Amino acid sequence: LILRTMASKKEHGRSSHKKSVLSGRLKAMKFMRKRAEAEERMKLEKERNRKRKAAQWTTEGAADSGATSLVIVDEDDPHATRFILGRRSFGGFNPIIEKINAEAMVT
């Protein structure tokens, strides 16, 4: 009985494996356009993410090794803090800061 029904569907041209084709009017409906646009956005987003990941570079083994970098600043070295100035002033806006910066540059 099951084989007969499958055979009769194939005889009439209605195979269960055949993919249905949507009409142009149905594709032009607003909800279908939104769905197509959403799918296109998802494809573009995936492609953008793939390109971004491919563009990023890492050194091999740096992330896996668990090693941390260590920077040692010797505060006794006058060259280490020579050009570190905190606040800035532009065009005479804050003359006190300019004076402090000028004194720091001399020493």
Summary of the structure (lengths in Angstrom):
residues: 107
radius of gyration: 35.2
end to end distance: 102.1
largest distance: 102.4
contacts: 148
relative contact order: 0.04
helix: 52%
strand: 0%
